[in-house]
Amino acid sequence: MVAVSDPILEVDGVEKYFGGITALDGASFDVESGITGLIGPNGAGKSTMFDCITGFRDPDGGSVWFRGEDVTGDSPSAVANRGVVRTFQIPHELPEMTVRENLALAPRDQRGESLVASWARGDGYYEDEQRAQRRAVEAAERFEISHVLDTPAGELSGGQRKLLELARALLTEPDLVLLDEPLAGVNPTLEERILDHIQTLAAEGYSFLFIEHDIDVIMEHCQEVIVMHQGRVLMRGEPEAVRTDDRVVDAYLGGDAE
């Protein structure tokens, strides 16, 4: 059985419309610590839900709560500062900057860069920069991309870009990471490495909400699964219950989800 605990994320009746298209239709769910899967057919509203949770889009209705605080409509930076970060199906690295530079920008406790700031802060500013550089190297070593530290991020392979994005997310010291198809376009060997990293991080206390189309991956690696269909939550439960539910089978095979 899944351990009962207070949810860290609560989504209550979230709605999102694009013109005459309903992307989210009053979707509600909560997420507890560990690894939770979020699945559903194409167009179910999964990535739009991530956008609304992390401030990249404002919901048209409903609310989002993180650790008991209302974060509905907060900016992406404000949500990240509270401890919720996301990755993207197509990684959003800074392509002209090196891997080292991409990683050094990620920690959220930096004081920022300006000429006046460097004068005013003196040694403290220098120490911040050195700390960011050390953490960048440590993250690159952990995620096995240290050999490309000085390579422009735009020159990385698809799998390396996924690892860079995961490393950047973890450098913000989040409580919850939203993974939007982290295995898309990744070869099987690198896929296993990414999944191993996620499992290790979960064991260290990080939590994940995980969009993935490979149902076998979700069933093997998630403690609980949420199923979306046509902008609503169809069901949630433990992996085996989800796998065998007639509504889920119908939704994926094009039947009547009701």
Residue pairs with C-beta under 8 A, 6 or more apart in sequence:
1 238
2 32
2 223
2 224
2 238
3 32
5 32
5 33
6 32
7 30
7 31
7 32
8 31
8 32
8 33
8 66
8 67
8 175
8 176
8 207
9 30
9 31
9 53
9 64
9 65
9 66
9 84
9 176
9 209
10 30
10 31
10 64
10 65
10 66
11 27
11 28
11 29
11 30
11 49
11 53
11 62
11 63
11 64
11 65
12 28
12 62
12 63
12 64
12 65
13 26
13 27
13 28
13 61
13 62
13 63
14 24
14 26
14 27
14 28
14 49
14 52
14 59
14 61
14 62
14 63
14 64
15 22
15 24
15 25
15 26
15 27
15 59
15 60
15 61
15 62
16 22
16 23
16 24
16 45
16 48
16 51
16 52
16 57
16 59
16 60
16 231
17 23
17 60
22 230
22 231
23 45
23 48
23 231
24 45
24 48
24 49
24 52
24 59
24 62
24 231
25 45
25 230
25 231
25 232
26 61
26 62
26 231
26 232
27 45
27 49
27 62
27 228
27 231
27 232
27 233
28 62
28 233
29 226
29 233
29 236
31 176
31 207
31 209
31 226
32 207
32 224
33 205
33 207
34 202
34 207
34 208
34 223
34 224
35 198
35 199
35 202
35 207
35 208
35 210
35 221
35 222
35 223
36 207
36 208
36 209
36 210
36 222
36 223
36 224
36 225
36 226
37 210
37 211
37 212
37 218
37 221
37 222
37 224
37 225
37 226
37 239
38 46
38 49
38 209
38 210
38 211
38 225
38 226
38 228
39 46
39 211
39 212
39 213
39 215
39 218
39 225
39 226
39 227
39 228
39 242
40 46
40 227
40 228
40 229
40 234
40 251
41 229
41 251
41 252
43 230
44 228
44 229
44 230
44 231
44 251
45 228
45 230
45 231
45 232
46 180
46 211
46 228
47 89
47 180
47 211
48 57
49 228
50 56
50 86
50 178
50 180
50 209
50 211
51 57
52 58
52 59
52 64
53 64
53 71
53 79
53 84
53 86
53 178
54 76
54 79
54 80
54 84
54 85
54 86
54 178
55 71
55 73
55 74
55 75
55 76
55 77
55 78
55 79
56 76
58 72
58 73
59 72
59 73
62 72
63 70
63 72
64 70
64 71
64 72
65 71
65 72
66 79
66 82
66 83
66 84
66 176
67 82
67 83
67 175
69 82
71 78
71 79
71 82
71 84
74 82
80 108
80 172
80 174
81 108
83 173
83 174
83 175
83 176
84 174
84 175
84 176
84 178
85 169
85 172
85 174
85 176
85 177
85 178
86 169
86 177
86 178
86 179
86 180
87 162
87 165
87 166
87 169
87 177
87 178
87 179
87 180
87 182
88 165
88 180
89 180
89 181
89 184
89 211
91 161
91 162
91 164
91 165
92 165
93 102
93 153
93 154
93 156
93 161
93 164
93 165
93 168
94 101
94 102
94 105
94 153
95 152
95 153
95 154
96 152
96 153
96 154
97 105
97 152
97 153
98 149
98 150
98 151
98 152
98 153
99 140
99 145
99 148
99 149
99 150
99 151
99 153
99 156
99 164
100 133
100 136
100 137
100 140
100 149
100 150
102 153
102 164
102 168
103 135
103 136
103 139
103 140
103 164
103 167
103 168
103 171
104 129
104 132
104 133
104 135
104 136
105 132
105 168
106 136
106 139
106 167
106 168
106 169
106 171
106 172
107 131
107 132
107 135
107 171
107 172
107 173
108 172
108 173
109 173
110 128
110 132
111 117
111 121
111 124
111 125
111 128
117 125
118 125
121 128
135 171
136 149
136 171
137 146
137 149
139 167
139 168
139 170
139 171
140 146
140 148
140 149
140 167
142 167
142 197
143 163
143 164
143 166
143 167
143 197
144 163
144 193
145 156
145 160
145 163
145 164
145 167
148 156
148 160
153 161
153 164
156 164
158 185
158 186
159 185
159 186
159 187
159 190
159 194
162 182
162 183
162 186
162 190
162 194
163 190
163 193
163 194
163 197
165 182
166 177
166 179
166 182
166 194
166 197
169 177
170 177
170 201
170 206
174 206
175 206
175 207
176 206
176 207
176 208
176 209
177 201
177 206
177 207
177 208
177 209
178 208
178 209
178 211
179 198
179 208
179 209
179 210
179 211
179 212
180 211
181 211
181 212
181 213
182 194
182 198
182 210
182 212
183 191
183 194
183 195
183 212
183 214
183 217
184 213
186 194
195 217
195 221
198 208
198 210
198 221
199 221
201 208
202 208
210 218
210 221
210 222
212 218
215 243
218 225
218 239
219 225
219 239
219 240
219 242
219 243
220 239
222 239
223 238
224 236
224 237
224 238
224 239
225 236
225 237
225 238
225 239
225 242
226 233
226 235
226 236
227 233
227 234
227 235
227 236
227 242
227 245
227 247
227 248
227 251
228 234
229 247
229 251
229 257
230 257
234 247
234 248
234 251
234 257
235 242
235 245
235 247
235 248
236 242
237 245
242 248
247 257
247 258
249 255
250 256
250 257
251 257
